[in-house]
Amino acid sequence: MSTILAQFQRTRFAASSLAMASGESRNGVLASIAELIRVNSSEILRENQQDLDQMAIDHPMRDRLLLTQDRLDALASSVLSVMQLPDPTGQVLSKKTLPNGLDLSKITVPLGVVGVIFESRPNVTIDVAALCIRSGNAVVLRGGSDAFHTNTILVKLIHQALAQNGFSTDLVYLMPTDRAHVTTLLTAVRYIDVIIPRGSEALIQRVRKESVVPTIETGAGVCHTYVAASADLSMAVAIVVNAKVSRPSVCNSLDTIIVHQSIAADFLPLVAESLKTYSVKIYADDVALTALEKVGYPYLEKAVESDFGREFLDFACSIKLVQDLPEAIEHISTYSSRHSEAIVSSDEKEAQFFLSTVDAAAVYWNASTRFTDGGEFGLGAEIGISTQKLHARGPFALEKLVTEKWIGIGQGQIR
């Protein structure tokens, strides 16, 4: 047995102790994690700087990798907020007595051992560990090499918190970053109950193709905002700019602006003026290109097919002009990753049609796609945004880190 598989086995064995532990005991670990983050913030930031030193200053993923004192404080607070959420395990979902007298109940139980593969975001290490511990799950983490030093110190602190509260450190395992070990994780059906990839489309595609362990996809977000003919243009500009520039490297940021052609002459100069402040590069279709050239927009290219359905993760987006709502919805249906989509409109009938027709984990009317987030939804921290339809969809938070178990209690019944 390889060293990696041997560790998976130990993690599997340790998982039962956490599943059987009380909610108070699990919360004790989380309280310790939050305190250790605060006490060791200087050391965490030093390790994070080592990772940042290996990444180009203008790399679009740098913001994801970056930790600051404010971000560490927010991370510690997020762990504490998970403690306040209801324990998702041991909930009785249904209860009945069969005609033969057998008492049946269906309850929630931990998933078991959760494998999470992620890139560039060391905060995921803490978020995932906190959510899994709170819900009674062991976790195997495989972070990217670009966050190696940061992830290592964070898992060291998690191990301290586990040991301080009488739990095995095997409950949280940080895998080596060697890419070859990913295959080991994806095929470890004896030890891993579910795999959750969080990252680029390339990562998700690899997991989808290679994993024999059940997977729940999170991460890739190709998000659109449709500015309808009836839109309040000042509102539309504010929503579009927020969705694009507030944090462009995250999955709920805007990638494509769809504009009704009847308002393009008025809207495009307004949104261009705001986007220019942030040096946003625009890949525009033919008609939008002409309109933006007329106002002298400096960061402009003609869009090609691959610019639609593209997750930019940077200060860049594409623009598509359409004749009507059906064409806008057709474009979204063709290119969306089914993460988050929005319409800006003053027509309630039109907006309701959009909300009910567009197939995505989150759909918005007159609001930014940036709200698709476990914390913003009041769910606490999240593992990611699930874009599939089985088990979990939308923010994959604490409440979804459980499955079901049937309990039958009889008095000697046989069949």
C-alpha positions in Angstrom: 0.0 0.0 0.0 1.3 3.4 -0.9 2.0 6.1 1.7 -0.9 8.2 0.4 -3.4 5.3 0.5 -2.1 4.4 4.0 -2.9 7.9 5.1 -6.4 7.7 3.5 -7.0 4.6 5.5 -6.0 6.3 8.7 -8.3 9.2 7.9 -11.1 6.8 7.1 -10.6 5.1 10.5 -10.6 8.4 12.4 -13.8 9.7 10.7 -16.0 7.6 12.9 -14.8 9.3 16.1 -15.8 12.7 14.7 -19.1 11.4 13.4 -20.0 10.1 16.9 -18.8 13.3 18.7 -21.3 15.8 20.1 -21.9 19.1 18.4 -20.3 20.8 21.4 -17.1 18.8 21.0 -16.8 19.7 17.3 -17.5 23.3 18.1 -14.6 23.2 20.6 -12.3 22.4 17.7 -13.6 25.3 15.7 -13.2 27.7 18.6 -9.6 26.6 18.8 -9.0 27.1 15.1 -10.3 30.6 15.2 -8.1 31.5 18.2 -5.0 29.9 16.6 -5.6 31.9 13.4 -5.6 35.1 15.4 -2.7 34.3 17.6 -0.5 33.1 14.7 -1.5 35.7 12.1 2.0 37.0 11.7 3.4 33.5 11.0 0.5 32.8 8.5 1.2 36.1 6.7 5.0 35.3 6.5 4.2 31.9 4.9 1.7 33.5 2.6 4.3 36.0 1.5 6.6 33.0 0.5 3.9 31.9 -1.9 3.2 35.4 -3.2 6.9 35.8 -3.9 6.6 32.9 -6.4 3.8 34.6 -8.3 3.9 37.5 -10.7 2.6 40.8 -9.4 0.1 41.1 -12.2 -1.1 37.5 -12.1 -4.9 37.4 -12.1 -4.9 34.7 -9.4 -2.7 36.8 -7.0 -5.7 38.3 -5.3 -7.1 34.8 -4.5 -3.8 33.8 -3.0 -3.3 36.9 -1.0 -4.0 36.9 2.7 -4.0 40.1 4.8 -4.7 40.8 8.5 -8.2 41.8 7.6 -8.8 38.7 5.6 -7.4 36.5 8.4 -9.7 38.3 10.9 -12.6 37.6 8.6 -11.6 34.0 8.2 -11.5 33.5 12.0 -14.9 35.2 12.3 -16.2 32.9 9.6 -15.1 29.9 11.6 -16.9 31.2 14.6 -20.1 31.8 12.5 -20.1 28.2 11.5 -20.3 27.3 15.2 -23.5 29.2 15.4 -25.2 27.3 12.7 -27.6 24.4 13.6 -25.9 21.0 13.7 -26.8 19.3 10.4 -26.3 15.8 11.8 -28.8 13.7 13.7 -31.9 15.5 12.3 -35.0 13.4 12.0 -36.3 13.8 8.5 -39.2 11.4 8.8 -40.7 8.9 11.2 -43.4 6.3 10.8 -44.6 2.9 12.0 -45.2 0.2 9.4 -48.3 -2.0 9.6 -46.1 -4.9 11.0 -45.1 -2.6 13.9 -41.6 -1.8 12.7 -40.6 1.7 13.6 -38.8 3.5 10.8 -37.0 6.8 10.9 -34.8 8.7 8.4 -32.0 10.8 9.9 -29.1 12.9 8.7 -25.5 11.6 9.1 -22.1 12.8 7.9 -21.0 12.0 4.4 -17.8 10.3 5.8 -14.5 11.3 4.2 -14.7 14.3 1.9 -11.9 15.0 -0.7 -11.5 18.6 -1.8 -9.3 19.6 -4.7 -8.8 23.4 -5.0 -6.4 26.0 -6.5 -4.8 29.2 -5.3 -7.2 30.0 -2.4 -5.8 29.2 1.1 -9.0 30.5 2.8 -10.6 27.3 1.3 -8.4 25.3 3.6 -9.9 26.8 6.7 -13.5 27.1 5.3 -13.6 23.4 4.2 -12.0 22.1 7.4 -14.4 24.1 9.6 -17.5 22.9 7.6 -16.4 19.3 7.6 -15.5 19.2 11.3 -18.8 20.9 12.3 -20.7 18.3 10.2 -18.8 15.3 11.5 -16.8 14.6 8.3 -13.1 13.9 7.9 -11.5 15.7 5.0 -8.6 15.2 2.5 -7.3 18.4 1.1 -5.4 18.8 -2.1 -4.4 22.4 -2.6 -2.4 23.9 -5.4 1.4 24.2 -5.3 1.1 28.0 -5.5 -0.4 28.1 -2.0 1.9 25.3 -0.5 3.4 27.3 2.3 0.2 28.9 3.4 -1.8 25.7 3.3 0.9 23.9 5.3 0.8 26.4 8.2 -3.0 26.5 8.2 -3.2 22.7 8.4 -0.6 22.7 11.1 -2.9 25.0 13.1 -5.9 22.8 12.4 -4.0 19.8 13.7 -3.1 21.7 16.9 -6.8 22.5 17.4 -7.8 18.9 16.9 -5.2 17.7 19.3 -6.2 20.3 21.9 -9.7 18.9 21.8 -8.8 15.2 22.0 -9.3 14.3 18.3 -6.9 12.6 15.9 -5.0 14.8 13.5 -5.7 12.2 10.8 -9.1 13.8 10.5 -7.7 16.5 8.3 -5.0 15.5 5.8 -3.2 17.8 3.4 -1.9 15.9 0.4 1.4 16.6 -1.4 1.0 18.9 -4.4 2.4 16.4 -6.9 -0.1 16.2 -9.7 0.3 12.4 -9.9 -1.3 12.0 -6.5 -4.5 13.5 -7.8 -5.2 10.3 -9.6 -4.7 8.4 -6.3 -7.4 10.5 -4.7 -9.8 10.3 -7.6 -9.7 6.5 -7.5 -9.7 5.9 -3.8 -13.2 4.4 -3.6 -12.5 2.4 -0.5 -11.5 5.5 1.6 -13.1 8.6 0.0 -16.9 9.1 -0.1 -17.1 12.2 -2.3 -14.8 14.4 -4.3 -15.4 18.2 -4.6 -13.3 20.0 -7.1 -13.1 23.8 -6.7 -11.2 25.7 -9.3 -10.7 26.2 -13.0 -12.7 24.5 -15.8 -9.7 22.4 -16.6 -9.5 21.1 -13.1 -13.2 20.3 -13.1 -13.0 18.6 -16.5 -10.2 16.4 -15.2 -12.1 15.3 -12.2 -15.2 14.7 -14.2 -13.3 12.4 -16.6 -11.0 10.6 -14.2 -12.9 10.2 -10.9 -14.5 6.9 -10.0 -15.4 8.4 -6.6 -18.7 10.3 -6.7 -18.2 14.0 -7.4 -20.0 17.3 -6.7 -18.8 20.0 -9.1 -18.1 23.5 -7.9 -16.1 26.4 -9.1 -16.3 27.5 -12.8 -18.6 30.5 -13.2 -19.4 31.9 -16.6 -21.8 34.6 -15.5 -24.0 36.9 -17.6 -26.0 40.1 -17.0 -28.7 41.0 -19.4 -29.5 44.7 -19.6 -33.1 44.8 -21.0 -34.7 47.6 -23.0 -36.7 48.7 -19.9 -33.7 48.8 -17.6 -32.9 51.8 -15.5 -29.5 52.6 -17.1 -27.9 54.1 -14.0 -28.9 51.0 -12.0 -27.6 48.7 -14.8 -24.2 50.5 -14.9 -23.9 50.1 -11.1 -24.8 46.4 -11.2 -22.6 45.6 -14.2 -19.5 47.4 -12.8 -19.9 45.8 -9.3 -20.3 42.4 -10.8 -17.2 42.8 -13.0 -14.6 44.8 -10.9 -15.4 44.3 -7.2 -13.4 41.0 -7.2 -12.8 39.8 -10.8 -10.9 36.7 -9.9 -13.8 34.9 -8.2 -16.4 32.6 -9.8 -19.4 34.9 -9.3 -17.9 37.8 -11.2 -19.4 39.0 -14.5 -18.0 37.6 -17.7 -20.5 38.7 -20.4 -22.7 41.7 -20.6 -25.8 41.1 -22.9 -27.5 44.3 -24.0 -30.8 44.9 -25.8 -29.9 46.6 -29.0 -32.5 49.4 -28.6 -30.6 50.9 -25.6 -27.0 50.1 -26.7 -26.4 53.6 -28.0 -27.3 55.0 -24.6 -26.0 52.3 -22.3 -22.6 51.4 -23.8 -21.0 54.9 -23.4 -22.2 55.0 -19.8 -20.9 51.6 -18.8 -17.7 52.1 -20.8 -16.9 55.3 -18.9 -17.1 53.4 -15.6 -15.2 50.3 -16.8 -12.4 52.5 -18.2 -11.6 53.6 -14.7 -10.6 50.0 -14.0 -8.9 49.3 -17.3 -11.3 46.6 -18.1 -10.6 45.0 -21.5 -13.8 44.5 -23.5 -14.2 41.9 -26.2 -17.2 43.2 -28.2 -19.3 41.9 -31.0 -19.4 43.8 -34.2 -22.2 46.3 -33.4 -20.9 46.9 -29.8 -17.4 47.3 -31.2 -18.4 50.1 -33.5 -20.3 51.9 -30.7 -17.3 51.7 -28.3 -14.9 52.8 -30.9 -17.0 55.9 -31.4 -16.5 56.9 -27.8 -12.8 56.1 -27.9 -12.8 53.2 -25.4 -9.1 52.3 -25.1 -9.2 48.6 -24.0 -11.1 47.1 -26.9 -10.9 44.0 -29.1 -13.3 42.4 -31.5 -14.9 39.3 -29.9 -14.4 35.9 -31.4 -16.4 32.8 -30.6 -14.2 31.7 -27.7 -14.8 35.0 -25.9 -18.3 33.9 -25.2 -18.5 31.1 -22.6 -15.1 32.2 -21.3 -14.5 32.7 -17.6 -12.1 35.7 -17.6 -11.2 35.8 -13.9 -9.6 39.2 -14.6 -10.4 42.8 -15.5 -12.0 41.7 -18.8 -15.4 40.8 -20.2 -17.3 40.3 -23.4 -20.3 42.2 -24.8 -23.1 40.8 -26.9 -26.0 42.7 -28.4 -29.4 41.0 -28.8 -32.8 41.8 -30.4 -35.0 40.5 -27.6 -35.3 38.5 -24.4 -35.5 35.1 -26.1 -32.2 35.8 -27.9 -30.6 36.8 -24.6 -31.8 33.6 -22.9 -30.7 31.5 -25.9 -27.2 33.0 -25.6 -27.1 32.3 -21.9 -28.3 28.8 -22.4 -25.5 28.2 -25.0 -22.6 29.7 -23.1 -23.5 29.6 -19.3 -21.8 27.3 -16.8 -25.1 27.5 -14.9 -23.6 29.4 -12.0 -25.2 32.8 -11.7 -27.2 34.9 -14.2 -28.9 38.3 -13.9 -31.4 40.6 -15.6 -31.7 44.3 -15.2 -35.3 45.3 -16.1 -38.2 47.5 -15.0 -40.7 45.0 -16.6 -41.8 42.5 -13.9 -43.4 40.1 -16.5 -40.1 40.1 -18.5 -38.0 39.6 -15.3 -40.2 36.8 -14.0 -40.0 35.0 -17.3 -36.2 35.3 -17.1 -36.1 34.0 -13.5 -38.2 31.0 -14.3 -36.6 30.1 -17.7 -32.9 30.6 -17.2 -31.3 27.4 -15.8 -28.7 28.3 -13.2 -27.9 27.8 -9.5 -28.7 31.4 -8.8 -30.7 33.9 -10.9 -31.1 37.6 -10.1 -33.4 40.5 -11.0 -31.9 43.9 -10.6 -29.0 42.7 -8.5 -25.3 41.7 -8.9 -24.2 38.1 -9.5 -21.6 38.8 -6.8 -24.2 37.8 -4.1 -23.9 34.1 -4.9 -21.9 33.2 -1.8 -22.7 31.1 1.3 -22.0 34.0 3.7 -24.1 36.4 1.8 -27.0 33.9 1.7 -26.8 33.5 5.5 -25.4 29.9 5.2 -22.0 30.6 6.7 -18.8 29.5 5.0 -19.1 27.4 1.9 -17.0 24.7 0.1 -17.9 26.2 -3.2 -20.8 27.0 -5.6 -22.3 23.8 -7.0 -23.4 24.1 -10.6 -24.9 20.6 -10.8 -28.3 19.4 -9.8 -27.7 16.3 -7.7 -27.4 16.6 -3.9 -26.4 20.3 -3.8 -26.9 23.3 -6.0 -25.7 26.8 -5.3 -23.7 27.6 -2.2 -22.4 24.2 -0.9 -22.5 25.0 2.8 -22.9 23.1 6.0 -26.4 21.9 5.5 -25.4 19.8 2.5 -22.5 18.0 4.1 -24.7 15.2 5.2 -26.6 12.3 3.7 -29.4 10.1 5.0 -29.7 6.9 7.0 -32.7 4.8 7.7 -33.1 3.4 11.2 -35.5 0.4 11.8 -36.4 -0.6 15.3 -38.5 -3.8 15.7 -39.6 -6.4 18.1 -38.5 -9.5 16.2 -40.2 -8.8 12.9 -39.1 -11.0 10.0 -40.0 -11.0 6.3 
